[in-house]
Structures are given as C-alpha cells and as structure tokens.
Amino acid sequence: MAYAESEITARLADYVVSARPGDLPDTVRHEALRSFFNIVGCTIGGARHEIVDLADKTLGAFAGPQQATLFARGRKADILHASLINAFASSIYSFDDTHAQAVVHPSGPVAAAVLALAEMRAVSGEDLLAAFALGVELECRLCKAVSVPPAKGSMAWSGTGIAGGFGAVAAAGKLLKLDTERMRWAMGIALSQASGFRAMHGSMQASMMPAQGAPVGLRAAIMAERGFTASPVALEGKYGFLSVFCETPDLDALAGGLGTQFELLRNTYKPYPCGIVIHPIIDACLQLRCEKGISAGNIARVDIQASPGTMALCNNRNPKDELQAHVSLHHWVAVAFIRGTARIQDMDTETAVKDPALMAFQSKVEAVLNPAVAADGTELAVTLTDGTRHICKIEHGIGSALNPMSDADLERKFVDMSEPVIGVARTRELVTKSWGIGTLVDAGELSRASA
C-alpha cells in the first residue's frame, strides 16, 4: 500500500478535492454517463408512485423554500427535501443500478444530491458528471471494503443505507469546492449518520434507506463548508465507521489504486424491476418458456439452484404486496412462466401479487442453496406433468457485468419508465438532455426540464 492506514479519510478526501474532469479515463466517463442516464430514468419512472406520494405529502408539509425540482411532480422544495424524494423515487421499483460485487445501489443518492445542488449553485454539466462519478466510485469502494471478502462484514446491513451518504457527500463536496480539511469534516458528518438494515426489505422503508443518503450527504457538505467540524479520521479512527460496520475491513478496496482503478466500471443495470439476484432466474424461466414452448399449465415442478445471496435475500414465497414481491423469487418465477414478462406492472399488488394463478403456481417452485452458483447465475430445472424435464443454466444474467445492457437497452428502459409518467415529447427531451449532461453549460437545466 502506498498510504498509511491512519490516513485513509485524508487520502480519499484529497483524491476527491484534487480530481479534475479530465483525469477520468474515457471508459470511466462513459460508464458514469450510463449510470447517470439510468438513474434519471428510474427517478422519473418512480416519481408518481403512491408511496412516493405518501412520503412527499407527509414530509413536504415541513419543507422549506422552493430551491430544487421534484422530478415529474410539478413543483419545487428545499434541496434537502427534493433530494430525498427524488432519491426515494429512483429506488421505489427496485430498478436502480447495482455494483457487481458489493451489491450496493450507488447512483440514486449521489444523483439526487448533485442535481438538487445544481439548481441552487450554478455548475456545469461536465463538473456535475465528474462529481457524480467520484461519488459513485467512493460509495462502491466503501461498501466493498466492509462487505466483500477478504473483508469480514455482516449481511444484515443495507449497503446502500450505510454507504449512500458517503457517495453523496463526496459528490456534493466536490461541487461546493471544499478543501481537503472541510471535505474530511463533511465525510465525518455524513458517515456518523450511516444506517439501514435488511430487515426493512419488503416494506416502504426499503426505499427510504438509500434515499436518506442524498440529504445526509448534501447537508453534511453544506455544514462543513460553513465550518462545522467532525473527526478527521471518521473511517479509520478508533471506534470509527470501519470498526462499527465490519469485523475486518478491506482497506485496499477502499483506498488502493485511486485514480487508476475504478469500481464504477463494475456498475450494472437492471433489466427487471426486482432484486438483482432474481434476474438470472427470470432469464432461465423466459428462455425455457420461449425455446421449449413450455406452458405454465403443464409444469409440475420448478427446481432452482440458487446463490447464497439469492437464498438469503429473496427466498420469500407468497408475498403479500408489491414491496414484498420485489424480493420474492417465487413470485417472479410464476410471472415469467405464466405471463412471459417481468415488468413493473407484474408486481402490482391487486393485479399481480394477488392474482390467484400466480399465487397458486408458487407452490411448485423450490429453491435450494448451491454455494458454487455465482450471484449472477443459476441452474433451473422444470419438470412437466408428463415427467419430461428441461434444464437451463445461466452463467451470467442479462444486465450483469459479463452480460451488460447496451446503451440502446438503457434508452429503451428509460423510455418505458418515463413515457407513462410524463409523455412522449418530454421523455424525448429528457433522454437527450440526460445523455448530453456533460455538454450543458448549466446542469440545473436538466432538473428544471423534469418538473
């Protein structure tokens, strides 16, 4: 290591402060753009969800001056409320991005923070995209450092919950041009508010955990700018973040290779609106249905060899509502075989989750743990009523790091999410502005166009 373990917070703060847009390799800038584009589409798509309505109406009663746009909601609020609601919308359908190793969903908190700030402080699109890239990079690094072997962490923590504020504060602090000392304070303020655990999955709070990172990071950066202090060793200090959230951190994953190695390049995008570990299972179901012409009525049994993450997070039969369906592999197997789809409407509580045919089919689905199966793979066997058996093995599901969605795929996803919410013309405008964010003189133009 080219750094002292006692200087990790300073090392990360200095990297963010000194980095320039031109320092990012072309591949990193393009992946940052893909991440940004995807999350804007997710934010618009989820903006008018009834649970987002509930959060906005409840907390909006206490909101401050009209500083930043609430995407697709036709109004503004103070930047902290706007960033919270926009980040909340971006994750409400479980359609946001995912780091391939750390399984953190990094872009929502970071994008919501910088887009809100860009309406209050004039920043260029180039600077905003660079700050976004740096925030996503640090968020992924932090989550990886406490959750991916050789780190010894806990499955209980929500990775996005505990790391989202760190990504948001790095990005917001960069746009505010904090010096290294203030950036360290800002990081400490944000890290001290890290929270979130996986027992919240299947509830409204599941999307609030990543959402809270946006105002946490934004508020921390603004407080540090004004001189509010925090421990300068918030990460590595005695009883600091690393000691709280894991038994043994991977310090090299956190601070090694800054500027030359990029975790952002491992970011992935979801083709289906559910827990990412379910995706290869859906791929297998749809492939068998299409290639073998399998009818759901002829299926006697579905057996799944599932990864440890799939079993830990999504082995949930008979969900009761949309939120529980996000993390139910049984529900999505039923949807894939009966409907031949995997869409947002396929987790609607009344028309899908409570569909008697989908509910009944789930009794035919059995998943077993296979430690040899990777998080982006599965082996699925279908036994028909006549005894015929068909097997499908997925090595790397669609949207995974080794089978990525193309730019065209991301644009189709954006359009599919956005058009039902804001219409064809405005969707086309925002597709153009989002892909072109790096060329905008005033980055706030994108948010204002999304009202």
N, C-alpha and C positions, 0 to 999 in steps of 0.2 A: 504494500500500500504506500502511496506517495503522500499520505496525510496522517496526522496524529489522530488517534481515536478520541482524544479530548477536544478536537476541533471540528467535529462533523457539522454542527449547526453553522459555524462560521464558514466552513467550506461550501456548504450549499447556498448560504446567503450570498457569499461573494460571487459564486458562479452565476446566480440569477441577476445580480446587480450589474455585473460586467458583461454579460452576454449581449450580443447585438444581433439583429435580424439576419444579417449576412453571415453570421457564424454558423447558422443551422444548415446542414447539407440539404441539397435539393430533395433527396428522398424523405428527409425528416419534415421539411416544409410541406411536401405534398401529403404525407400521412397526417400531419397536423390539420391540413385543409380538409381531408376526408373526415377526420374526427369532428371537426367543427361543423362541416356541412351536415353530417349525420345527426348531430345533436340539435341543430336548429330545426330540422325536420321533425325530430321527436318532440321538441318543445311545442311546436305548432300543433302537431297531431294530438297531444295530450292537454292542450290549453283549456279546452271547454269540458273536460271530464267532470262528472258530478262531484267527485272527491276533491278535485282542484277547486271547483266552485265552493265547496264547503270550507276549505282552508282559507281561500281568499276572502269570503264573506265574513268568516269568523275573525280573522286577524286584520282584515282590511279596515275594520272599524277603528283600529288603533294606528293606522298608517299615517305617515307624515306627508310632507309636500310632494307634489307631482313632479318627480325628477326623472323617472325611468319607466319605460313601457312594459306593461304586462302583455306578453305575446298573445295575439288573437283574442284579447279580452276587451279591446276598445277603450282603454283608459291607462292612466299612469299612477304611480305611487312613489313613495320614497325608495331609494335604491336598495335598502335592506329588504323591504317587503317585496319589491319587484324581483330581486334576485332569488328570494326564497320561493316565490310562486312559480317563476319560470323554471327553476331547477326541479321543483316538485312535478311540474307538468312534463318535463323531459324524461322522467323515470316512471310515470304512473302506469304505463303499459308494459314495463319491463322490456322496452325496445332499445334501450341505450347501449352504448359501446361497452366492451369488456376487455381488460388486459388478459392476454392468453395464459399467463402463468399465475398472476396474483388474484385473478377473478375480481378485480376492482372495476367499478364503472366510473371512469375518471372524468369524462368531459362535461357532464351536467353541472356540477358545482362550479367548475372553472369558467365555462362559457357564460353561465348566468351572472357571475361576478363581474367579468370584464365587459360584458355587453351593457350591464346596468351602469357601470362606472363610465363607460364611453359616452353616455348621454349627459353626464354631469361634468366631465372633464374632456376637452377636445383631444382625441387621439386618432392617429391614422390607422387604417386597416392593416397596414404592414406591421405596425407596432402591436396592435391588438392580437394579430395572429401569432406573432413571436411570443408575446406574453402568455397566450393560451398554450402554446407548445411547451413552454417552460413549466407552467403549472401542471399540465398533464404529466410531463416527464417526472416531476418530483413526487406527484401523488402516486404514480405507479411504482416508483422506486421505494417510497416509504412503505406501501402495502406489501410489496415483495420482500422487503427487509424484515418484516415481522411475521410473514405467513408462509413463505415458500422455502422448503429445505435448501440449504442447511439451517435456515432459521427454525427455531422451535417456538411456534406460536399457538394460538387457540382458534379452532373453527368457530367458536362462539361469537367472536367479534364480527361486526359488519365491516368489511374492509373499506367500503366507500364511506361509511359513517365515521370511522376513525381517521381516515386519510384525506377525505374530501376537502376539509377546511385548509389543510396544508397546501394542496394544489391551488385552491382559490386565493390564499394569501400570497403565495409566490407570484401568481399572475397579477393580482391587484397591486401588490407592492412594486412590481416591475413597472406598471403603467403610472404609478404615482412617483416613480423615480426615487424610491427610498435608497439611502446609502446603506452600507453593509451593517452598521450598528442598528439602524432602525429596522432593517429587514430581519435581523435576528430577533429584535423585540417583537416584531409583527408575527414571526413564526412561533415564538413562545406563547403569545396571546392566543393564537389560533389553536396550537397543539394542546393547550390546557383545557380546551373545550371539546376535545375529541370524544365522541361517544357513539354508541349504536351496537346492538347485538342481534343475532339472527333469530331469536325467538319472536321478533317482530314480523318476520316473513308471514305472509298471508293476512296481514292487517293493513290498515291505512298508514300506519307508522312506517311500514317498509319503505315507502317512497319519501317519507319525511326525513329519514336518516341521511340519504345522500343530499337532499335539498338543503338541510340545515348547514351544510358545509359552505354554501355560497355566501350567506350573510355573515357567518362566522369569520371567513377569510377576509371578506370585504371590510367588515367592521374592524378587524384586527389591524389591517393595513392602514386604515384611516387614523386609528388611535395611535399607532406607532409614528405615523407622520407628524402628529401633533405633540409627540414626546412622551407618550405613555410607555412605560418600560415593562419588560418581562425578563426572566432569566435568559442570559445569552447562550446557555447550554441546555436548552429545553429538550433536545433529543437525547444527548448522551450524558447529561448531568446525573448525579446521584438522585434516584427516585424520579428521573425524567421519563419522557414518553416511552423510550425503548424498554426501560425496565418495567413499566406499567403494563405494556401491551404484549410482551413476549418474554419467554424464558431466556432465549439466546437469539439476539438479532444477527442478521447477515449484514455486517457493516459495509462490505464491498458492494453489495447490491444497492445500498443506499448512496454511497459517496464515491464509488470507484468508477473510473472512466468517464467522468463528467465532460461533456463536450465532444467525446469521441465514440461513446457507446450510448445508444438511445433505446430506452424501454418503450417509448412511444411507437417504435416500429413493430412492437408486438401487440399493438391495439387491434381489436377485431370488432366486427359489426354484425348485428343480429338480423337474420332473415325472418325470424319468427318472434312473436311477442310473448316470450316466456323465459324462464330460467335457462341460461345458455347451455347447461349440461343436459337439457332435454333435447336440444337441437339435433344431435346425431340420431337419436331415437326417432324423431319425426322424419328425418331423411330416410331412414330404413323403412318405416311404415309406408311412406309415399312411394318409395322405389318399388317395394313389393306390390303395392296396390296397382301401380301403373304397369310394371313389367310382367307380372304374373296374372293380372286381371282378377285379383282376389276381391271377392265380395265380402263385406263385413258379416253378412248373414251366414256365410259358410265357415267362419272362423270359430274353432272350438277353444283355442288357447293361444296366447302370445307370451313367449318367454324371452326375457331380456337379460343379457349380461351387461351389468352397469358398472360405471366407475365409482370409486369411493365418494367423490363429490356428488354424483347423482343420487346415490343412496342416502347420503347424509342430508341433502337439501330438498330433494324432490320426490322421494318415495312416499307420496301422500295420496292415498286412494280416497275417492268420494269427496272432493272439495265442495264446500257449501256456497261459495260465491266466487265472483271474478278474482278477488285478491288471492284466495286460496288456489284457484286454478292456475295462477302464474307459476306456481311451484308444484304442480301435480303432473307427473309423467303419465299417470293412468288416464287423466283427462285428455291429454294431447294424443296419446295412442288411439283413444276412442275417436277423437275428432278426425285424425288423419285417415283412419280406415273407413269410417262411416261417411264423412263429408269430403274427404280427399283434399282438405285445405288445412291451413294453420294461420289464421288471420285474427285481427283484433276482435272481430265480431264473434269469433269462435270461443271467446271466454266471457261473453255477456252472461250475466247471472241468470236472467229469465229465459233467454232463447237458446243458451248453450249449456251452461253448467247444470241447469235443472232439466235439460232435455232428457226425457225418460230413456231414449235409445242410447244416448251417450253414458248415462248413469249405469244402465244395465251392462253395457259392454265392459266396463271397468273390472267386473268380477273375473273376466277372462285373462286379465293382464297380471303377470307375475314378474317382478324384477329381483335379481339376486346380485349380490356383490361379487365382482371379479376384480381384484386389485391390479391385475395385468391390463385392464382396459383403461385407456387414457381418457381424460376429461372430454376430449373432442371426438370420441369414438364409441362404438357399441357393437354388440352382436345380438341380432334379434331373430328369433325363430317363430314361425307361425304354423300351427297345426290346424288343419282343416277338419271338418266333421267327417270326411271320408278317410281320415288318417294320413293324408298327404301332408308332408312337412316341407316348408320353404324357409331357407336361412338367408339373411342379408347381413353382411359385415360392413360397417362403416369405419374406415380408418380415420378420416378427418371430415367432420361435418361441414356443410356449406356455411361460410362465414368465419371458419376457423383460420388460424394463422397460416396453415398449409393448404387451405382451400378458400381463399379470401373472396369476398364480394368485390366486384369491379366497381369503377366509378359509375358506370351505367346502372348497375344494380342499386347502388346507393341513391341515384337520382330517381329511379322508379319507386323505391321505398319512400323517399321524401314526398314525391307527388301523391302516392297512395295515402299517406298520412295527412298531408296538407289540404288537398282539394276538398274533401268533405267538410273541412273546417272553415276555410277562407275562400274557396272557389278557385277556378282555373286561372284566371288572369293574375290574381295576386300571388298564387303559387308560383307561376312562371316568373314573376318579378323577383320573388324571394329566392328561387333557385338560382337565378342569375346573380343576384347580389351576394348570396352565400358563397357560391363558387368564386366570385370575384372579390371577396372581402379584402384580400391583400392589396388591391388596387384602389380601394376607396380612400379619398382624402379625409373624410370624416366617417369613422367607423360607426358612429351613432346613427348614421343613415339607415343601416340595416334594421336596427331595433325599431326605429320610428316607422319604417315601412311594414312592420309586422303587427301593428296595433289591431 
